[in-house]
Amino acid sequence: ILLGYGSTDIQAVVQASMKQHAVVLENAAGIQSVSCTDTGMTISFEDAASIDSAASAWPSSDFLAVTYSPETGCNTPDERGFHRVSSITFDNEKLTAVAVSTKSALDKESNDAVIAFDSAAAPAKRDLTASFNADLSGTIVNQTNLKINLDQAAIESQLRIQGQFGFNFLKFKPSQATIDVGFSGATNVNMSASVQGAYSTSVFNYTPFSASVSAFSIPGILDVGPVAQFSVGVEFGVSGELDAALAVRSEIPESSVHLDLLNSDSSSSSGWEPTSSVSSDVDAQVSLQINPFVDLVLAVGVKVFQNAIDLTAGFEAKPQVINAFSAGLDFAYTSESGVTFTKPDGVTCPNGAWFASTFNMNVDGYVGSLYRKTLLNVNAPIFTSQCW
C-alpha cells in the first residue's frame, strides 16, 4: 500500500508491504462515511453501484482495513487507522457494510515499510526547507589590550532536508536509512581589531544564532526534528600593536551532503565550490594572523516506526578564510586547519614583508556515536604568497 502524509508545507509517503490483503478506504469510490468501535466498523455507501463494487472486490474475511476518519473513532487526527477485519457483511438495502474488527498498527501488520520525504515533483512528496538570513554583528573579544569586533557579519543561506528510511519488521532491523541535505549560502564579514601588545594565535568564537527547521511528525511512524546552528569567530595572533580591518565575502552555491546512516562508506558530498574575496587595511607593519570563520552545524534527530530507528545524524561545515601578514619577524603561524604559508618563492620583498590568503573548509558527516567522517576538504587560494 502507498500512504501519503503531511500538511501543505511538509509531506511524506509511506510504502508498506502488508502481511495480508489491505483495503485503503480513502481510495475506495462511493464511500459516504465510516464509523468505528473497538470491536467493529460500519461503512456507508453512496449508492448500489458502490456497494456492489466493494462486495465483489474486497475479501470477505481476514483482511486489513485502513481508515482516515478521525471524527468517527477510527483513528486520531492526521494518522491512519489500521483495523484487522475477521469478517464483513454487506447490506444492499441499507447500503452499509458491517465488519467485525480489532484495532492494530502499521508495524504489526507490515512485512517491511519505507518512508520517504523529498522534493520530487509529485504532490505527495515534498521536502523540509528553510531560509536563514541572520545579522551576526557583535563583539567577539573585549579585553583591556585586545578588541575584535564584527562590524558586519551577515549570513544568507538555504537548507533542504530529504530522507528515506526502511525497516524490515520480520527481521526487526533497518533496511535503509539515508538523509540528504542541500545547502547554499553566502557570508559577508567585516572585522576590525585593535591591539596593544603581542598575542599568540588563539581561537575566539561565539554562537549568536540557531534556528529550527520545521519539525515533522507522523504519530507512530516518523518524527524528524532538525536544528541548524551558526557560530562565527576568528583565529587571531599578532606580533605588536596595530589597528586592522578585514572584509571577507564567501559564497557557496548549490551543494549537498548524502549521509548513509547504516554505511559510512556510502556517505558523500558534492558541490562545495566556494568563491571568495578579501580586502584588508593594516596600519602597522607587524606580523598578523586574522582568520575569520563561520561554523554551520545541522543536526537531525530521527525516530522511525515507534523508535525502531532512533538516531541523530548531521554534518558540520566550517568555511574559514586564513590570512597571514608577515613583517619578516620571527612569528609562528598556526591554525586548527593545519594550513601553513611560506614566503614568496624567488622574490625579495621590501623589508621582508609578505602576505597570503586562502579559503579552507572541511565538511564532516556524523551519525550519533556510530561514526564521524570527513566527507570533503577544500583549500582554495585567494592570494598566493606575495609581497606586502
Order of alpha helices (4+ residues) and beta strands (2+ residues): beta-beta-beta-beta-beta-alpha-beta-beta-beta-alpha-beta-beta-beta-beta-beta-beta-beta-beta-beta-beta-beta-beta-beta-beta-beta
